[in-house]
Amino acid sequence: MWLECKHDDQSTIVAHRDHQLQQHKKPCIFPLDSTITLLKSMELCGASALAWRTSISPSLHSSPQPTSVSEFRRVRVWCVKTDVNDSSQSVKGNQMTVSITGATGFIGSKLVQRLYEDNHSICVLTRSRSKAQSIFPVKDFPGIVIAEEPQWKDCIQKSTGVVNLAGLPISTRWSSEIKKEIKQSRIGVTSKVVDSINSSTSDARPKVLVSATAVGYYGTSETQVFDEQSPSGNDYLSEVCREWEGKALAVDKDVRLALIRIGVVLGKDGGALAKMVPIFMMFAGGPLGSGKQWFSWIHIDDLVNLLCEALSNPSYKGVINGTAPNPVRLAEMCQHLGSVMGRPSWLPVPDLALKAVLGEGAIVVLEGQRVLPVRAKELGFSYKYPYIKEALKAILAQKVVV
């Protein structure tokens, strides 16, 4: 008996014949007198998941007999492309090499940990080797590559995908110099990443760029509802986000681009919540300003899952809002936080006090926007924490990671 194996797009296939792998540019025929096993091959079959596996053992056949053309039997085998929307399956089914900017930050460090646990190869693109080594020590993260700026291009051109998360935190007092640095830290790094990708040869170019941006793109409003189709606002943060995204959009058209407009990220050991919890612990917590401003949030675990899905799932492209499906007003968020912590949340922080501390940067907490993740829901993304009370309970039940 013989087996004919044919790829569904008439291109390369792999067959096991006499214990040797052979690649062919056309349909192949080989004897069934050896064990024949068709294995998963993501690149060769163009499949996003394992379609099936079959094995035929020599013990099932009688002793070998001389063969002739008239005795051949033919069976067609097709590589079937399947769609897998679950990130845990699609990521684990296709090991990647991922370069990450902003890897030492609150979001980036969680993403690195997740990708490392899923056995991907990781290159941390950093400007401070010592900081990266302290966050990702060799004893805990053996095999991770830490690259400073002169090595970024080389790492990027050896990667399957790139995640761009770099940017100076905005929750600080703004001066003209700080505002310039907030913008440049995002635009400069994004330009460098895109230039490195575009200068790659086609065979060495990453397949996907996942680039962070922010819901500040939409401006602020107490009444409007924003989704991915909404226009940009006209304030400083909107301008930053437009230019930030503009640099990412310059990436080569053969590279899949996912722009993740991230909301307020909630986690125990970083982000906005880490600054709010100590205030509530001192019984001084309460809404900031009027409390009527919208709070478009996302749990850190959901954001990391979304970033992983954007890396691995070819359907994730274009703008995707990185927010939970149920935004709340800030007063409600503070009420839930106080309830979960067993602390009062009645003491408001006046506008003037915030402006005295943060200057123009107070806009980040005094004004907000109601952002809905329409695209993520269309793509079937599953949120672990769709509601803020459950998210806060889960976060505050965790031990702080030191």
N, C-alpha and C positions, 0 to 999 in steps of 0.2 A: 504494500500500500504506500501511497505517496500523499503528501499534503501540499496544497497550493495555498500560499499566504499572500493576500493582496491588501494594500493600504487603500483607505477610502478615497484619497485624493490622487491616486496613481503615483505616489512618490515613495520615499524610502520606507523599507520595512526591515525587521530583524527576524531571523530564523535561527533555531538551534539545530545544527546538523553535525553529527559525529562529534559532539562536545565542543564545537567551535561556533562563535557568533559570526554570522555573515550578514553584511548589509547589501541590499540590492536596490537598483533604481527602477526595477520592473518586477512583476509578479515572479515568485520563485517556487520551485518544486524541490522537495527533499524527502528521503525515505522515512518511514515510521518505524525503522528497526532500532532506533535509539529513543530515549525519552525525549519528548518534545514538550517544551513548556513555553507558553506565550506569557510573557511578563509585562507588567506595566512599564510604559516608556513615555513619559509626559512630552518630551521633546519630539520623539520620532513619530508618535501617533497624533500629536496635537491634541491630546485628550486632557481635560482638566481633572479627571479622576479615573481610577481604575475601573474599566468596564467589566472585565471578567478574566478568569484564569482557567486554563485547562491543562491536563497532563495525560499523556498516553504512555503506559509502561510497556517495556518489551515483554514482560511476563504474560501479557494478555494475548500475545501472538504466538503462533507455532514457530518452530525453528525456521531460520531464514531459508528462503527458497530463491533460486535465480529468478530475476524479474525481467519482464519484457514490457514494451510499450503498451501492449494490449491488456496488461494486468494492472495498469495504473488506475487508482481512484483519486478523484480530486474533490477537495473540500475548500470552499472559499471562507476565509476568515477576515472580518473587517474590524478595524480599530474604530470604536464608537466614542465620539466626543460627548461627554456628559457635563451637566452644569451642577456645580455644588455651591450653594450659597452659604453654608455654615463655615465660618472662618476657621474653627478648630480642625475641620476636615481638610479644607482647601489649602491651608497653610502647611499642615503636617504632611500632606500628600505631595508637596512640591518644595523641597528644601531650597532656600534662597541664600544669596549673599547680599546683605543689606548695609548700605552706608547711611549713617544718621548724623545730621547736624543738630545741635541743641540736645545732644544725648545726655548731658550731665544735668539738665534741668528737671523740673518736677515731672513733666509728661515724658520727656525723652528717657529718663532713667527707668521708668515703669515699662516703656516700650522695649527697651533693650532687655530687661529682665524677662519679659514675655517671649520675645523672639529667641532668646538664649535657651529658655526652657523648652521651646519647640525645636531645638537643634538646628537653628539657622546660623550661618556664619555672619558675624557682625563686625563692621568697621566703624569705630567711634571717631567722627570728625570733630576735632576740638582745637581750641587755641591755647589750652593749658593742659599739657600732658600730666602734670602732677595732680591737678584736680580730677582728671578722668581716672587716673590710677587709684586715687583715694576712694572714688565712688565704685569703680569696677576693679577691685584687687584681683591679682592673678590667682590667688588661692580659691576665690569664689567664682571667678569668670575666666578659667583657663581657655586660651584660644582666641579671645576677643582681641582684635587689632585696634590699637590707639594711634591715630594719625594726626599730626599737627599740619597746619596749612600747606606747607610745601609738598606734603604727601597726599593731599586731598584728591587731586586729579587722578593719581594712580589708583587709589582705592575706588573712586567712583567708576572708573572705566573697567574695573574688575567685578562690578556689582550687577546683580540681577535687578535690584531696585534701590531707590534712594528716598529717604524721608527727611524733609527739610523742616526743622522745628526751631531754628535759631531765632533769637530776638531778645533784646533787653526788656526786663519786666516793666510794665507801664504803671503799676500801682505804686508810684513814688511822686515826690514833689517835682513838678515840671518847671524847668527853666528853659531858656532858648537852647542851651547846650544839650540838656537832657532830651529835649524834643528832637533835636537833630540826630542824637545818638539812637533814640528809639526807632526812627525811620531808617537810618543808615545800617543799623545792626540787622535789620530784616532785608532791606533791598540789596545791600552789599553781599551778604552771604548767598542770597538766592541767585544773584547774578553770577557769582563764582561757581555755584553748583550747576546752573544751566549752561554756562560756558564750557565747563568740564564735560558735561554730557554731550553737548553739540559738537565738540572737537574730537569725540571718539569716532573710531571707524565703526561702520554699521554692525560688524560682528562682535564688537566689544562694548557697544552702547547699552546702558541699562534699559530694561523694557518698560519700567514704570517710575514716575516721579510723583510722590505724595507730598504735597507742599502745604504747610499750615498757613492759614490766614485767620481772620477773626470776625465775629459778628459785629464788631465796630464798623464794618463796611457799610452797614445799613443806616448809620446815624442813630439818633435816639428819638423815642416817642412813647407817650403813655397810652396812646389810642390805636396806633397802627399795628398791623400784623405783618411780619416779614417772612418771606420764604426765598428760595434760591433765585426766583425770577424777579425779585424786588430790586429797584434801582439803588444806587449808592447814595449815601447821605452827603452832606456838604461841610462837615466839621473836620477837625484835624485828624482824628482816628480814621475817618472814612477815606481821607486823602492817603494816609499811610497804607491802608489796606488795598486801595486801588493800585498804587504803585508797586506794592508787594506782589500782588497777583499778576500785575502786568509783566514783571520780570519772569515769573514762572511760566506765563503763557508764551514766552519766547522759546521754550524748549522745542527741540526737533519734533515734527509732526508724527514721526514713527514711534515716539515715546508716549505711552498712555499717561495722561496727567489727571490727577485727582486733587482738587483744591478743597481743603477742609476748613470751613469757617467755624472756628471753635468758640464756644460760649465760655461761661465761668466754670472752671473745672474744680470739682469737689473731691478732696481726698484728705486723709488724716495728717500726713506729714508734708504738706505743701499746699500751694494755691491759696485761694481766698479764705477757705474754712480754717486753715491753720492760724490765720490772723484773728479770726472772729472768736474762736473757742476760748482763748485766755480771757477775753473781755467778759464773756458770759460766766466764766468760772469765778470772776470777781463780782458777780451779781450786777454788772454794769452794762449788760447787753441789751440791745434794742434796735429798732429800725434806724437806718441811716437816712437823714433828711426826712422827707415826707413819708417814706415807706411805700408810696404809690408806684414807684418806678418798677419796671419789669425786670425780672431776674431770670435770664435764659442760661440754664446750668446744664452740666452733664457730669455724671460720676466718672472718676478716672478709669475705672475698669471698662465702662462702656466706650469711652474714648479710645482706649488702647485696642479694644476689640474692633472698633470702627477703622482705625489706622491699619490694623493687620488685614482686615477684609479688603481695604482699598489697595493694599500691596498685592494681594493674591487673586482677587476677583476681577476679571476683565470688564465686568459690567460697571464697575465703579470708576467713573470718569467725569470730568467737569466739576462744577461746584456742588458740594455736599455740605449741608449745615451740620456741624458737630455739636448738637444740643440734644437734650432730652425732649420727649414729645409733649411734656407738660410743664411749660414755664410758669412761674408764680410771681406775684408782686413781692417786693423785698420784705414788707411787713409780715406777710404770710410765711416767708422763709425763716425770718427771725423767730416767729411764733413757734414754728415746728422745731427749730434748733433749741429754743428754751425749753420746750416740752420734753424733748428727747434727753436733754441734759439735766432736767429737773431744776431749771433756773428761770427766774423771771425775765421777760423780754419787753417790759413796758417802758424802759428808759430810753428815749430816742436820743440819737446823737445829732445835734443841730447842724444845719448847713454851714453856718459861719465857722464852727469848730473844725469841720472837715477842710474847708477852704483855707483856714489858717495853717493846717498841717500839710495839706497836699497841693495847695495853690490851684492852678488850672487842672491839675491831675485829678481833682475831686470829681470831675465829670464822670470818671469811670464808675464811681459808686453812687453818685447823686442822680444820674440819668441812666436809663437803660433802654432796652428794646425787647419786644415780644417776638422771638424767632422760632419758627417751626421747622422741624427736619423733614420736610415733605419728600425730598429725594431719597433719604435713607429709608423711609417707610415704603416708598415705591420699590426700592431694591430688596425689600424683605428683611432689612436689618432688625435683629431681635435685641431689645433693650433688657438688660438684667435689672436696671433700676429706672423704670419710667416715671416713678413718683418720688417727690423730694423727701417725704417723711421716711420712706423705706431706705432711701439712699443715705440719709443722715444717721439712721439707726445702725446701718451696716458699717459706716465709716467710724462712728464713735465707739463701736464694739471692738474695733481693731486696736492692736497695740501699736504705739508709735515706732516707726522704723528709724533707727539711729544710724 
